[in-house]
Amino acid sequence: MEDNRKEQVEALEALKDYNPKVCKALKEVIPEILGERKEDTQEYLEHIFKGINWELQVINGTLTLLNEKEEQVSKDDLNDIVIQINDAYTSKDDNKLVQILEEKLLPFVEKLDGYIEKALA
């Protein structure tokens, strides 16, 4: 049990280092999606989604630690965001995709560092 907790702590520390990059990337790609797409916008978006997927895997693996003191992260809410992103992305609905990224995913990843801090305190 102690080994599992140690691994969760290490995973959250890695997530804390990586998460600001995801926040920055989301803020960069959102205007590109709705504005003037660059040659590499689609590739960049897919790269960001791979990073988000990694973050979600870490969150799922550390959920007990993240929510140990109080529920900070709802797995159901996160799954709902992922489903909405997937639906908008696969239907090529850029307006809906940007709305979900701006209103749901970005606020979550911006708060994630605070959740990690509380879990590690």
C-alpha positions as CSV (number, residue, x, y, z in Angstrom):
1,M,0.0,0.0,0.0
2,E,2.8,2.4,0.8
3,D,4.5,1.7,-2.5
4,N,1.3,2.5,-4.3
5,R,1.0,5.8,-2.5
6,K,4.6,6.6,-3.3
7,E,4.0,5.9,-6.9
8,Q,0.9,8.1,-6.8
9,V,2.9,11.0,-5.3
10,E,5.5,10.7,-8.0
11,A,2.9,10.6,-10.7
12,L,1.2,13.7,-9.3
13,E,4.6,15.5,-9.1
14,A,5.2,14.6,-12.8
15,L,1.7,15.8,-13.6
16,K,2.3,19.1,-11.8
17,D,5.4,19.7,-13.9
18,Y,3.6,18.8,-17.2
19,N,0.2,20.5,-16.7
20,P,1.3,24.1,-17.3
21,K,2.5,23.0,-20.7
22,V,-1.0,21.7,-21.5
23,C,-2.6,24.9,-20.2
24,K,-0.3,27.0,-22.4
25,A,-0.9,24.8,-25.5
26,L,-4.7,25.0,-25.1
27,K,-4.6,28.7,-24.9
28,E,-2.5,28.8,-28.0
29,V,-4.5,26.4,-30.1
30,I,-8.0,27.7,-29.3
31,P,-7.7,30.9,-31.3
32,E,-6.1,29.0,-34.1
33,I,-9.1,26.6,-34.3
34,L,-11.6,29.4,-34.8
35,G,-9.4,31.9,-36.4
36,E,-6.7,31.4,-39.0
37,R,-5.7,27.8,-38.9
38,K,-2.0,27.3,-39.5
39,E,-0.5,24.6,-41.5
40,D,0.2,22.6,-38.3
41,T,-2.9,23.4,-36.2
42,Q,-4.4,20.0,-36.7
43,E,-1.2,18.2,-35.8
44,Y,-0.7,20.5,-32.8
45,L,-4.2,19.8,-31.6
46,E,-3.7,16.1,-31.9
47,H,-0.4,16.4,-29.9
48,I,-2.3,18.4,-27.2
49,F,-4.9,15.7,-27.0
50,K,-2.2,13.0,-26.5
51,G,-0.9,15.1,-23.6
52,I,-4.4,15.5,-22.2
53,N,-4.9,11.7,-22.5
54,W,-1.7,11.1,-20.5
55,E,-2.9,13.6,-17.9
56,L,-6.2,11.7,-17.7
57,Q,-4.4,8.4,-17.2
58,V,-2.4,9.9,-14.4
59,I,-5.5,11.4,-12.8
60,N,-7.3,8.1,-13.0
61,G,-4.4,6.3,-11.4
62,T,-4.1,8.9,-8.6
63,L,-7.8,9.6,-8.0
64,T,-7.8,8.1,-4.6
65,L,-5.0,10.4,-3.5
66,L,-6.4,13.5,-5.3
67,N,-9.8,12.9,-3.5
68,E,-8.4,11.6,-0.2
69,K,-9.2,14.7,1.9
70,E,-12.2,15.9,-0.2
71,E,-13.6,15.2,-3.6
72,Q,-11.7,17.5,-5.9
73,V,-12.0,15.6,-9.2
74,S,-15.1,13.9,-10.4
75,K,-14.3,11.0,-12.7
76,D,-17.9,11.2,-14.1
77,D,-17.4,15.0,-14.9
78,L,-14.1,14.3,-16.6
79,N,-15.5,11.5,-18.6
80,D,-18.3,13.8,-19.7
81,I,-15.8,16.4,-20.9
82,V,-13.9,13.8,-22.8
83,I,-17.1,12.5,-24.5
84,Q,-18.1,16.0,-25.5
85,I,-14.6,16.8,-26.9
86,N,-14.6,13.6,-28.8
87,D,-18.1,14.2,-30.3
88,A,-17.2,17.7,-31.4
89,Y,-13.8,16.7,-32.7
90,T,-15.1,13.7,-34.7
91,S,-18.0,15.7,-36.1
92,K,-15.6,18.5,-37.1
93,D,-17.6,21.1,-35.2
94,D,-14.9,23.6,-34.4
95,N,-17.3,26.0,-32.6
96,K,-18.5,23.3,-30.3
97,L,-14.9,22.0,-29.7
98,V,-13.7,25.5,-28.8
99,Q,-16.6,26.0,-26.5
100,I,-15.9,22.8,-24.6
101,L,-12.2,23.5,-24.5
102,E,-12.7,27.0,-23.2
103,E,-15.6,26.4,-20.8
104,K,-14.8,23.0,-19.4
105,L,-11.4,21.6,-20.1
106,L,-9.3,24.7,-19.7
107,P,-10.8,25.7,-16.4
108,F,-10.2,22.1,-15.1
109,V,-6.6,22.0,-16.1
110,E,-6.1,25.5,-14.7
111,K,-7.4,24.3,-11.3
112,L,-5.5,21.0,-11.5
113,D,-2.3,22.3,-10.0
114,G,-4.3,23.4,-6.9
115,Y,-5.8,20.0,-6.6
116,I,-2.4,18.4,-6.8
117,E,-1.0,20.8,-4.2
118,K,-3.9,19.9,-1.8
119,A,-3.4,16.2,-2.4
120,L,0.4,16.4,-1.8
121,A,0.1,18.7,1.3
